[in-house]
Every structure is written in structure tokens, then in C-alpha cells.
Amino acid sequence: MPTRVPPIQEFPKDGRIWRVDWLGRVERTSAEALIDVHLSPARKETMFLREQSDFDAHATVKLRVGVGLLPFLVIGSLWRNGRRQRKDFGYPRNFRNINIPETVGTTTAGLIVQKEPDTRWLIPKFCHQLDRSCWFSPLFAIKHEGDPYGILLPMIEVIRFYYVVSSDMAHIAFNGTLQLDLDSVINTQSTVDSRLHDSGRMVLHLRQWLADDDAWVIGRVLADANAKDGIDRIYNSLLRDTANYKTAFAECGLPFAGTTNWTTRGIEVPKEDGKGHRWLIYELTGCSAPFPFDSMEVVRDNDGRMADPESDLPDDEKRPAWSLVQKATKTTNGTEVQSDDPPRADLQAVAIPSAGERFSALRGKEIIKTPKDQCRYKKAAVPGTEKVDVLGTGDPSGSETAEGGAPASIEWQREIKRSESLPASFESLQAVVDALNHHSGTKAHVRELSGSTEFLRLTKPSGHRQWSYLDSARRTRRRVMVIDIDCDGVLGCLVEYERRDSERSRIALFVPRESGQVPESILIRLLYGLVAVEGVWVNLKSYPTDVRLELFNHSRPSAAKFAADLRDAMRKVV
């Protein structure tokens, strides 16, 4: 069953904040491929770590952990006592209509772009310090605003975001399983035709050990040549380079070509001539590139669902679901996840949820499953429960005396984002926008939100009941709507979030005291604060002093009256 993310055993546990500086070389082992994680400690205890100088580059450490943890390992992420913190180093930035050619330029993190009169690095040390062993780490160099190095994207982040959405997908990618043993991923001998059909539906007879949402990535790889080449390069690059060296950098390709929108977190790095900046991506958080299919159907030998009682087999004709009956696993507050020792095969695996909807092309889509007429298997009796102190992401050992604890698997659990009609409060605000635009000197429009602001953030692991869910049972997150308003040169934004029928709240108007609209970074902080106070704007502990907050009830008799009140409030700021 899902559990909260346990601390990583190999990470420092000294009470300090540590930043993941980079993800480096990979070593192939029999149990699990291992990746170098470079960390540096924060120099001081502060909520806001903004610059390279906030970290001690002389106290860096290099650790090696299993690639099964890669879904959680992000450049710039901050950790304390082995646990990832909610805030990360870097800043959000959105890119619209980025052109990805069939062949994308590549470079390395330690490239020297100018030698005379002074040496200039592609990634200057004063912006982001890299260990020498990471200088040959491969990057994609994407042309932006005329600069061939305008956007710098580490290949390891492409691997994490597009391919390694779960621990199982990490093992598939780094072991070359789709190339060498496709039948272990999908049943190639099945009567089910696992392929892309003319109707735009991808059908996969998925093996039992893989999660449903892994099918989206597997289907993309099988249906798109770019994605197939991209994931194959991971294993091929390691096979090529580890023939001569113990470790190597993993390479890959992007799974698509064409135009996309990206939401990212990263930092600016200056150009060598001092004229302008480039953008170094630490983390991709959203991508709008299309998938090669419109829907996904998953068929399994046994998926645990109940059949129709009218047509189901009697229990005495069913076989036990598993030939090897495993003990149930119970974690504790002190349970850690590690990569040094293989886990035990006699213990049930622990699922660690990794929530998020990273691909906008999948928004509102769910896996299609054909109703079952019969179940051929029945649940086997579980021989007791065992508490475990450690979890392992490697391949389970056949020995019960293995010291790696219970198997652990990070599973990508998509947040199903609805595409149906707007909630009533959002529809009302659409009418307010129209009313505002009827006033002379006033312009209003609904802001296009990024993946960081479109939905309220979760404060607990996916699946746990929490205020950020509109419906916890269905893992339905609350949506956000932002309206940008220009009233005779005074700028402001109206912020509304999706409410349950039983809830009462007020809508917030934020007006900067100086010129300019409320930026994305400030909006993210405001929404974080909103979640902390469970939707009560008046209880916000703090918000930027250069922003004025006005609250409005939803009880206006008409959109025209609401628009007039908004105009009056904004004029008072002047």
C-alpha cells in the first residue's frame, strides 16, 4: 500500500540543508544501476537560499544511490536528514512555443565557451558550482532567442521527466529491457494486439509488476520513433562507455519533435559577452507536447479487480493469485530507503507515490479497462505481517536473510485533472471578465496558468486525505483561476480556487503597490500560503509588503455590480 516518502539512508543526517548540485555518472551493477549524487550544504540556516554563495562548495559530498530513486532526485532539490524539503533551489520559468528539431544540439556542462582574453564557462562557477567529475555531463543545447545555447537542459533531467516516471521504469530504461526482453514488459504472446490502432487507441497487455500509469510512457515509446530512440540511447550509451570505464554518463533523446510549452525550474546564467542570460533547467515540471495516441487501454492477466458476480467463476474453481505468498510489510517512522543491499523476495513491495500530472496532453484522460466477466484467480492468504526498518529499490534477492529490507517501488500516480465544464464560481468570474471589459479604460483576461499554479499544491503524499483535494477519494485537486485586470493603468489580479459545496470563502484581489502585474513567483507564494491556512485568505500569516490584498464576498447580485466594485477598489490604491 502507498506510504509517505521515507528518508534516503545514504544522505547526510546532520540537521543541515543539502542541495543536489548534480546527478553524475552511472555504474551498472547486477542488482541495480547506481548514480552519483553530488550534494553541497547550505552555509546558513535560512528560508531563502537564492545564490551559489549560499552553499559551501568546499564541503561537497558524492553519494551513490540506486536509479530506482531517480524519480525523486532532482537537480536543485533541497534535503534535510535524508528527506526532500518542500522548497527547492531555483526559480520558475515558462517557455512557450519552443521548437524542438529532429536533431537537437548537445554540449557538456563543463564547456569553455571563451578562452581569450579571459576564460568563460558555459555554466559559470559563481552561478552553479560543478564537481570536476561532472564537467562532461551531457546537456541538450536548445536555440532560444537567437542563442544556440539559450536553453540548457541536462540529459539526466530528460531521462527523469520523460522516461523514468517510476522505479520500475528506471530499471527498464537503464537495463535496456524494452530492447532485450520486451515480453517481460508486455505479453507479446497474448491474443491481445498490443499496438497503436487506427482509432488512435493504444492497447497494451501490460505485465502484472508494472503500474497502470507506466503504460503511458511504454505506449509512447512503442508508438513513436523519437521516444523509442530516446530511451534506447540510455542503455546503449552505458553499454558503450562502460566497456572501457567503470562508470559513464547516461545519454538519451527527447521523445518528440516539434513545438512545445515547458514549465521549468532553474537559474539564469550570463552569456560570455555579458549581454543577456541563458536559462539552465534544473527541473521540468510540465510539457505540452502531444502523445502519438488519444487513449490508452490496459489489459492484464490479473489486475485485482472484481468480476461481474452474475458471470464470475465460483471460488473453488479459482487459483491463488501468487505462487509465492509474501508477508505483508509495515513501515515505521524510522524506516529508510537504501541502495546498498538487495531487498528480500519474501516481503510484499511497498509503493511510494510520486504524484503529479506532468504531461498536459494526458489531462483528464484515464486508463481504459475492459469490464471483466470472470476472475480466474483468488486472493491468497497472507502469512502475517513484518515490520521493516529499511526498504530497497533494487531487484529482490531470493534469500530471506538479505539485509535490504522490503522491496520499494516509486510509482507515478497521476492526478486526474478534469476537462469538463468549469465550476459555478469560475463560470461567474467569466461573466465578471466580460463586464469589466465593457468599462472604458478597463481590460481583463483570464491568465494562462503553469503547472505550478493551475492546481493547489499537495501537502501530503498522493492518496492521503487533505484540504488541497476537492475530492480526496478520487484524488481530485482544487483548480485555480486568476484574472489579470488593468484599470486605468492600475494592475491587479483576482484569485479564486475551487470550493466544495459546503465551503464558504471570499475571493482575493491582489494589487501591486508599484507598476507591474503580480508575477508567477509571487503567485506561487500566495497559493502556498493559501493551502497552509486551508483557504482562508484573511489568515495568511504573511504576503509581500509591496502587494495590497482586498477580499470580496461572492454575494454580489450581478457580474456588473462585482465589476464595478473591483474597479472602485483598484482606484483607491492610486
C-alpha positions in Angstrom: 0.0 0.0 0.0 1.2 3.6 -0.6 3.4 5.2 2.1 5.0 8.6 2.6 8.4 9.1 1.1 11.0 7.7 3.6 14.4 9.3 4.1 17.2 8.2 1.9 19.6 6.2 4.1 22.8 7.3 2.2 22.1 11.1 2.5 23.6 13.2 5.3 21.7 13.4 8.6 23.3 16.3 10.4 20.3 18.7 10.6 21.7 20.9 7.7 20.1 21.7 4.4 21.8 20.0 1.5 21.3 20.8 -2.2 21.5 18.2 -5.0 24.1 20.0 -7.1 24.1 17.5 -10.0 23.4 13.9 -10.9 26.5 12.4 -12.4 27.9 9.1 -13.6 26.1 5.8 -13.6 27.6 2.4 -12.6 25.9 -0.8 -13.8 25.6 -3.5 -11.2 23.8 -6.8 -11.1 21.2 -5.7 -8.6 20.5 -2.1 -9.8 22.3 0.6 -11.7 23.8 3.3 -9.3 24.0 7.0 -10.0 26.3 9.6 -8.4 24.5 12.3 -6.4 26.6 15.4 -5.7 25.5 17.4 -2.7 26.6 20.6 -1.0 25.5 22.0 2.4 23.9 25.4 3.0 26.2 27.8 4.7 23.5 29.2 7.0 20.0 28.4 8.3 17.6 30.5 6.1 14.3 30.0 4.4 15.5 31.6 1.2 18.6 30.1 -0.5 18.9 32.2 -3.6 22.6 32.1 -4.8 25.5 29.7 -5.2 27.3 31.6 -2.4 24.6 30.3 0.0 26.2 26.8 -0.3 29.6 25.6 0.8 31.3 24.4 -2.4 34.3 23.2 -0.4 32.2 20.7 1.7 30.5 18.8 -1.1 30.0 15.1 -0.9 29.4 12.4 -3.6 27.0 9.6 -2.8 25.9 6.7 -5.0 22.3 5.6 -4.9 20.1 3.3 -7.0 18.4 4.6 -10.1 15.1 3.4 -8.6 15.2 6.6 -6.6 15.7 8.8 -9.7 12.1 9.9 -9.8 12.7 11.9 -6.6 16.3 13.0 -7.4 16.1 16.5 -9.0 18.9 19.0 -9.5 18.5 21.9 -7.1 16.2 19.9 -4.7 16.9 20.6 -1.0 17.2 17.8 1.6 17.4 17.7 5.4 18.2 14.5 7.3 17.5 12.4 4.2 14.1 13.9 3.4 13.3 16.2 0.5 12.1 19.6 1.5 9.0 21.3 0.0 11.0 24.2 -1.3 13.7 23.8 -4.0 16.6 26.0 -5.1 15.9 27.9 -8.3 13.1 29.9 -9.9 10.1 29.0 -12.0 10.0 30.0 -15.7 7.6 29.1 -18.5 8.6 28.7 -22.2 6.0 29.0 -24.9 6.3 27.6 -28.5 9.8 26.1 -28.1 10.8 24.4 -31.3 12.4 21.0 -30.8 14.1 19.9 -34.1 14.5 16.3 -35.2 18.2 16.6 -34.2 18.8 18.6 -31.0 22.2 20.2 -30.3 24.2 18.8 -27.5 27.1 20.1 -25.3 28.6 19.4 -21.9 28.2 21.0 -18.5 31.9 22.0 -18.3 32.2 23.6 -21.8 34.6 26.5 -22.0 32.9 29.0 -24.4 35.7 31.6 -24.4 39.4 31.3 -23.7 40.7 34.8 -24.5 41.1 37.3 -23.1 39.5 35.6 -20.0 38.2 32.1 -19.6 34.4 31.9 -19.7 32.4 28.8 -18.8 29.0 27.8 -20.2 27.9 27.4 -16.6 30.0 29.9 -14.5 31.1 28.6 -11.1 29.7 31.7 -9.4 26.2 30.7 -10.7 26.4 27.0 -10.2 29.4 25.1 -8.9 30.0 21.7 -10.5 32.3 19.0 -9.4 35.1 18.3 -11.9 33.8 14.8 -12.4 30.6 16.3 -13.9 32.2 18.5 -16.5 31.5 16.0 -19.2 27.8 15.6 -18.2 25.8 15.8 -21.4 23.3 18.6 -22.0 20.8 19.5 -24.7 21.5 23.0 -26.1 18.3 24.4 -27.4 18.3 27.5 -29.5 16.3 30.3 -28.0 16.1 34.0 -28.9 18.9 33.5 -31.4 21.3 31.9 -28.9 22.3 28.3 -29.7 22.8 27.8 -26.0 19.7 29.7 -25.0 18.2 26.8 -23.0 20.4 24.3 -21.3 18.7 21.0 -20.4 20.6 18.2 -18.6 20.0 14.9 -20.3 19.6 13.2 -16.9 16.6 15.5 -16.3 15.1 14.5 -19.6 15.5 10.9 -18.5 13.9 11.5 -15.1 11.0 13.6 -16.5 10.0 11.8 -19.7 11.1 8.1 -19.2 11.8 7.3 -15.5 8.4 8.2 -14.0 8.7 5.3 -11.6 11.3 2.9 -10.1 10.1 0.2 -12.4 10.5 2.4 -15.5 14.0 3.4 -14.2 15.1 -0.3 -14.2 13.5 -0.8 -17.6 15.3 2.2 -19.1 18.8 1.6 -17.6 18.7 -2.2 -18.2 17.5 -1.9 -21.8 14.5 -4.1 -21.1 12.4 -2.8 -23.9 15.2 -3.8 -26.3 16.3 -7.1 -24.8 13.2 -8.5 -23.1 10.0 -6.8 -24.3 7.9 -9.8 -23.3 8.7 -9.1 -19.6 7.0 -5.7 -20.0 4.1 -6.6 -22.3 2.7 -10.0 -23.1 4.0 -10.4 -26.7 2.4 -13.9 -27.0 -1.1 -12.7 -26.0 -4.1 -12.7 -28.3 -4.4 -9.0 -27.3 -3.0 -6.9 -30.1 -0.6 -4.6 -28.2 0.0 -1.7 -30.6 -1.4 1.6 -31.8 -4.7 1.1 -33.5 -6.2 3.2 -36.3 -8.7 4.7 -33.9 -5.9 6.5 -32.0 -6.2 4.0 -29.2 -3.1 2.4 -27.8 -3.6 -1.1 -26.4 -1.1 -2.8 -24.1 -1.2 -6.2 -22.5 0.8 -5.0 -19.5 2.7 -7.3 -17.2 1.5 -7.5 -13.6 4.5 -6.0 -11.9 4.1 -2.6 -13.7 1.7 0.1 -12.5 -1.1 1.3 -14.8 0.4 4.8 -15.3 3.7 3.3 -16.6 1.7 2.3 -19.7 1.6 6.0 -20.9 5.4 6.0 -21.2 5.7 2.5 -22.6 2.9 3.2 -25.1 4.7 6.4 -26.2 7.9 4.5 -26.7 6.3 1.8 -28.7 4.3 4.2 -30.9 6.8 7.0 -31.6 10.3 6.6 -33.2 11.7 9.6 -31.4 10.7 8.2 -28.0 12.0 4.7 -28.9 15.3 6.1 -29.9 15.4 8.4 -26.9 15.0 5.6 -24.3 17.2 3.1 -26.2 20.1 5.6 -26.0 20.1 5.4 -22.2 21.2 1.7 -22.2 23.2 2.0 -25.4 25.3 4.9 -24.0 26.1 3.0 -20.8 26.9 -0.2 -22.7 29.2 1.7 -25.0 31.1 3.6 -22.3 31.2 1.1 -19.5 33.0 -1.3 -21.8 36.1 0.8 -21.1 35.2 2.6 -17.9 33.5 1.5 -14.7 31.1 4.5 -14.8 29.6 6.6 -17.5 27.1 9.4 -18.1 23.7 8.3 -19.3 22.6 9.9 -22.6 19.1 10.0 -24.1 17.0 11.7 -26.8 13.8 13.8 -26.5 10.7 11.7 -27.1 9.2 14.1 -29.6 10.0 16.7 -32.3 8.0 19.9 -32.9 6.7 22.7 -30.8 6.1 22.5 -27.1 5.4 24.6 -24.0 7.6 23.9 -21.0 7.2 24.8 -17.3 10.5 24.7 -15.6 12.6 25.5 -12.5 16.1 26.7 -12.9 18.5 29.6 -12.9 19.8 32.3 -15.2 23.5 32.0 -16.3 25.2 35.0 -18.0 26.5 34.9 -21.6 30.2 35.1 -22.1 29.9 38.6 -23.6 27.9 39.9 -20.6 24.9 40.7 -22.8 21.9 38.8 -21.6 21.4 35.5 -20.0 20.7 31.8 -20.7 18.4 29.5 -18.8 19.8 26.4 -17.1 16.9 24.0 -16.4 17.1 22.1 -13.1 13.7 20.5 -13.3 11.0 20.1 -15.9 7.6 20.3 -14.3 5.3 20.4 -17.4 5.3 19.7 -21.1 2.6 20.2 -23.7 4.0 18.0 -26.5 1.4 15.6 -27.9 1.4 11.9 -27.4 1.1 9.6 -30.5 -2.3 8.3 -29.3 -5.5 9.7 -27.9 -6.4 7.0 -25.4 -4.8 4.1 -23.6 -6.3 0.7 -22.9 -4.5 -1.7 -20.5 -5.2 -5.4 -20.4 -3.8 -7.7 -17.7 -3.7 -11.4 -16.8 -4.8 -10.4 -13.4 -5.4 -6.8 -12.3 -7.1 -7.4 -8.9 -10.5 -6.1 -10.0 -13.7 -8.0 -9.2 -15.7 -9.5 -12.0 -19.4 -9.3 -12.6 -21.0 -11.6 -9.9 -23.5 -12.9 -12.5 -20.8 -14.3 -14.8 -17.9 -14.9 -12.4 -16.4 -18.3 -11.6 -17.1 -19.9 -8.2 -14.2 -19.6 -5.7 -13.4 -23.3 -5.8 -12.5 -23.1 -9.5 -10.1 -20.2 -9.0 -6.3 -20.5 -8.5 -4.3 -18.5 -5.9 -3.1 -15.2 -7.4 0.6 -15.8 -6.5 2.6 -19.0 -6.3 5.0 -17.3 -3.8 2.9 -15.9 -0.9 4.7 -12.9 0.6 4.4 -11.5 4.1 2.7 -8.1 4.4 5.0 -5.2 5.1 4.6 -2.5 7.7 6.8 0.6 7.8 7.6 2.8 10.8 8.5 6.4 11.3 12.2 5.3 11.2 12.0 3.3 8.0 14.6 4.4 5.4 15.2 3.6 1.8 18.6 2.4 0.7 20.5 1.1 -2.3 23.5 -0.8 -0.8 21.7 -4.2 -0.2 19.1 -6.0 -2.3 15.6 -6.3 -0.7 14.1 -9.6 0.4 11.9 -11.5 -2.0 9.6 -12.9 0.7 8.2 -9.5 1.6 5.5 -7.5 -0.2 6.7 -4.4 -2.0 6.0 -1.0 -0.6 4.6 1.5 -3.1 5.9 5.1 -2.6 3.7 7.5 -4.5 5.1 10.2 -6.8 2.1 12.4 -7.7 1.8 14.9 -10.5 0.4 15.5 -14.0 3.5 16.4 -16.0 2.1 16.0 -19.5 -0.8 18.3 -20.4 -1.7 16.0 -23.4 -2.9 13.5 -20.8 -5.0 16.0 -18.8 -8.4 14.5 -18.0 -7.5 11.1 -19.5 -7.8 7.8 -17.6 -6.7 4.3 -18.4 -9.4 2.3 -20.2 -10.1 -1.2 -18.7 -12.5 -3.7 -20.3 -15.1 -4.9 -17.7 -14.3 -8.5 -16.5 -16.8 -11.3 -16.9 -14.7 -13.8 -14.9 -11.8 -13.8 -12.4 -9.5 -16.9 -12.8 -7.6 -16.1 -9.6 -8.4 -15.6 -6.0 -6.6 -13.8 -3.2 -4.1 -16.0 -1.4 -3.9 -15.9 2.4 -1.1 -13.6 3.7 1.2 -15.3 6.2 1.4 -12.5 8.7 2.9 -9.0 8.8 6.5 -7.9 9.4 7.8 -4.5 10.4 10.8 -3.3 8.4 13.4 -0.6 9.1 14.8 -0.4 5.6 13.5 -0.5 2.1 15.4 -1.3 -1.1 14.8 -0.3 -4.7 17.0 -3.0 -6.2 16.0 -6.4 -7.5 14.8 -8.6 -4.7 17.1 -11.3 -3.5 15.9 -14.9 -3.3 17.3 -15.2 0.2 15.2 -14.4 3.2 18.4 -13.4 5.0 19.1 -10.5 2.6 19.6 -7.2 4.5 17.9 -4.8 2.1 14.5 -5.0 3.9 11.3 -4.9 1.9 11.2 -4.0 -1.8 10.3 -0.4 -2.5 8.9 1.0 -5.7 8.3 4.6 -6.5 5.0 4.7 -8.5 3.9 7.6 -10.7 0.3 8.3 -9.6 -1.2 10.8 -12.0 -3.6 13.4 -10.6 -6.6 13.2 -12.8 -7.2 16.7 -13.9 -10.8 17.2 -15.2 -11.6 18.7 -18.6 -15.3 19.0 -18.0 -17.1 22.3 -17.5 -16.0 25.0 -15.1 -17.3 25.0 -11.6 -20.1 27.5 -10.9 -17.8 30.1 -9.2 -15.4 30.0 -12.2 -18.3 30.5 -14.7 -19.4 33.5 -12.7 -16.0 35.0 -12.9 -16.0 34.6 -16.7 -19.1 36.9 -16.7 -17.2 39.4 -14.5 -14.4 39.5 -17.0 -16.9 40.3 -19.7 -18.4 43.0 -17.5 -15.0 44.6 -16.8 -14.2 44.7 -20.5 -17.4 46.8 -21.1 -15.9 49.6 -18.9 -13.9 52.3 -20.7 -10.2 52.2 -19.6 -10.5 48.7 -18.1 -9.2 45.4 -19.6 -9.4 42.0 -18.1 -8.5 38.4 -19.2 -8.1 35.0 -17.6 -4.4 34.3 -17.1 -2.9 31.1 -18.6 -1.5 29.3 -15.6 1.5 27.0 -15.4 1.7 23.6 -13.8 2.9 25.3 -10.6 -0.2 27.4 -10.2 -3.1 25.7 -12.1 -3.8 23.5 -9.1 -3.3 23.9 -5.4 -0.3 22.0 -4.2 -0.5 18.9 -2.1 0.9 18.9 1.4 0.8 15.2 1.9 1.6 12.2 -0.3 -0.9 11.5 -3.0 -3.8 9.4 -1.8 -3.9 10.8 1.7 -6.9 12.9 2.7 -6.0 16.6 2.7 -7.6 20.0 2.1 -5.9 20.5 -1.3 -8.1 17.8 -2.7 -11.6 18.8 -3.8 -12.4 15.1 -3.5 -9.9 13.0 -1.6 -11.5 9.7 -2.6 -10.8 10.4 -6.3 -7.6 12.4 -5.8 -9.2 15.4 -7.5 -7.2 18.5 -6.9 -8.6 22.0 -6.5 -8.2 24.2 -9.6 -7.2 27.8 -9.5 -8.4 30.7 -11.7 -6.6 34.1 -12.0 -7.9 37.1 -13.7 -5.5 39.9 -14.7 -7.1 43.4 -14.6 -5.8 46.7 -15.9 -7.9 49.6 -14.6 -6.7 52.9 -16.0 -3.1 51.7 -15.6 -3.5 50.2 -12.2 -2.8 46.4 -12.4 -4.2 43.7 -10.2 -5.1 40.1 -10.2 -8.2 38.3 -8.9 -7.6 34.9 -7.5 -10.2 32.2 -7.0 -9.9 28.5 -6.1 -12.4 25.6 -6.5 -14.6 25.1 -3.4 -16.7 22.3 -2.1 -20.4 22.9 -1.9 -20.3 23.1 1.9 -17.5 25.7 2.0 -17.8 29.4 2.2 -14.9 31.7 1.4 -14.0 35.0 -0.2 -12.2 35.9 -3.4 -8.9 37.7 -3.2 -7.8 40.8 -5.2 -4.0 41.5 -5.2 -2.8 44.9 -6.4 0.9 45.7 -6.5 1.8 49.0 -4.9 4.2 49.7 -7.8 3.8 49.2 -11.5 3.7 45.7 -12.9 1.4 42.7 -12.7 1.7 40.1 -9.9 4.5 37.8 -11.2 4.4 34.0 -11.2 6.8 33.7 -8.3 4.7 35.8 -6.1 1.5 34.0 -7.1 3.2 30.7 -6.2 4.0 32.0 -2.7 0.4 33.3 -2.2 -1.1 30.0 -3.2 1.3 28.1 -0.9 0.2 30.3 1.9 -3.5 29.8 1.0 -3.1 26.0 1.3 -1.4 26.4 4.7 -4.4 28.3 6.0 -6.9 26.0 4.2 -8.4 28.6 2.0 -9.0 31.4 4.5 -7.3 34.4 2.9 -7.6 36.6 6.0 -5.5 34.1 7.9 -2.5 34.5 5.7 0.5 34.8 8.0 2.4 37.0 5.6 2.5 38.1 2.0 4.7 40.5 0.1 4.6 44.0 1.5 4.5 45.5 -2.0 1.2 43.8 -2.7 -2.2 45.0 -1.3 -4.9 42.5 -0.5 -8.6 43.2 -0.9 -11.3 40.5 -0.1 -14.7 40.2 -1.7 -17.7 38.1 -0.8 -19.4 36.1 -3.6 -22.8 37.6 -2.8 -22.9 40.3 -5.5 -26.3 40.4 -7.2 -24.7 40.6 -10.7 -21.5 40.4 -12.6 -21.8 44.1 -13.5 -22.0 45.0 -9.8 -19.0 42.9 -9.0 -17.0 44.5 -11.8 -17.9 48.0 -10.5 -16.8 47.1 -7.0 -13.5 45.8 -8.3 -12.9 49.0 -10.3 -13.6 51.1 -7.2 -11.2 49.0 -5.1 -8.4 49.3 -7.6 -8.8 53.1 -8.0 -8.4 53.5 -4.2 -4.9 52.1 -4.5 -3.8 55.0 -6.6 
